[in-house]
Amino acid sequence: MEMIFDQKINAWKNRLTRFEIARVIGARALQLSLGAPPLINPDEAPVKDPVAIAILELLKGLLPMTIKRMMPNGEYELVPVSKALSPDNRRYLETTLKSWTLSLTS
């Protein structure tokens, strides 16, 4: 049973969950909307929206955020956001930005 438990933890250890992605983007978008300086040139974003800017910052690995993951045994690990963005996460975020751009041109 312990081996199966370890395999499940290692399956998502090096990637962000959809909930973590939403939390990181939401937190950064809130910071931007309250006046925090963007870490990228806002002209790079398809729209002048804090969420789009936050997604681009995440994709470029510029966010100095760390996620604290609680383990079932009570321990926790600190995961740097820039290191845990998997290719699947990147593809999802890039598709989100592209669909955002397409909806503006329609």
C-alpha positions in Angstrom: 0.0 0.0 0.0 2.9 2.4 0.8 4.3 2.0 -2.7 1.0 2.9 -4.4 0.7 5.9 -2.1 4.3 7.0 -3.1 3.5 6.6 -6.8 0.4 8.8 -6.5 2.4 11.6 -4.8 5.2 11.4 -7.3 2.7 11.6 -10.2 1.9 15.2 -9.4 5.0 16.2 -7.4 6.6 18.0 -10.3 3.6 19.8 -11.7 1.0 22.3 -10.6 -2.6 21.2 -10.1 -5.4 23.1 -11.8 -6.3 24.5 -8.3 -2.8 25.7 -7.7 -2.7 27.4 -11.1 -5.9 29.2 -10.4 -4.7 30.3 -7.0 -1.4 31.6 -8.3 -3.0 33.4 -11.3 -5.7 34.9 -9.1 -3.3 36.0 -6.4 -1.0 37.7 -8.9 -3.9 39.3 -10.8 -5.2 40.8 -7.6 -1.7 42.2 -6.8 -1.6 43.7 -10.3 -5.1 45.2 -10.0 -4.1 46.8 -6.7 -1.1 48.6 -8.3 1.8 46.1 -8.1 4.2 46.7 -11.0 4.1 44.0 -13.7 7.1 41.8 -14.2 6.7 41.9 -18.0 6.0 44.6 -20.5 2.1 44.9 -20.5 2.2 45.4 -24.3 3.2 41.7 -24.6 -0.2 40.7 -23.3 -3.0 40.1 -25.8 -5.3 42.2 -23.7 -4.6 44.8 -21.0 -6.1 42.6 -18.2 -4.4 41.6 -14.9 -5.3 38.0 -15.5 -3.7 37.9 -18.9 -0.6 39.6 -17.6 -0.4 37.1 -14.6 -0.7 34.2 -17.0 2.2 35.5 -19.1 4.3 36.1 -16.0 3.6 32.5 -15.0 4.5 31.2 -18.4 7.8 33.1 -18.5 8.7 31.8 -15.0 9.0 35.3 -13.5 6.7 34.8 -10.5 8.6 34.6 -7.2 5.9 32.5 -5.5 6.2 29.2 -3.7 3.3 26.8 -3.0 3.2 25.0 0.4 1.8 21.5 -0.2 0.5 19.5 2.7 1.2 15.8 2.6 -1.2 13.2 4.0 1.3 12.3 6.8 1.2 15.9 8.1 4.5 17.1 6.5 4.7 19.7 3.8 6.9 20.6 0.9 7.6 24.0 -0.6 7.3 24.0 -4.4 8.6 27.0 -6.4 5.9 27.9 -9.0 8.5 28.5 -11.8 9.9 25.0 -11.4 6.6 23.1 -11.3 5.0 24.3 -14.5 4.7 21.1 -16.6 4.4 21.0 -20.4 0.7 20.2 -20.0 0.3 23.2 -17.7 2.0 25.4 -20.3 -0.1 24.1 -23.2 -3.3 24.8 -21.2 -2.3 28.3 -20.3 -1.1 29.1 -23.9 -4.4 27.8 -25.2 -6.3 30.0 -22.7 -4.4 33.1 -23.9 -5.0 32.2 -27.6 -8.7 31.7 -27.1 -8.9 35.0 -25.2 -7.3 36.7 -28.2 -9.7 35.0 -30.7 -12.8 36.0 -28.7 -11.7 39.7 -28.9 -11.4 39.6 -32.7 -14.8 38.0 -33.3 
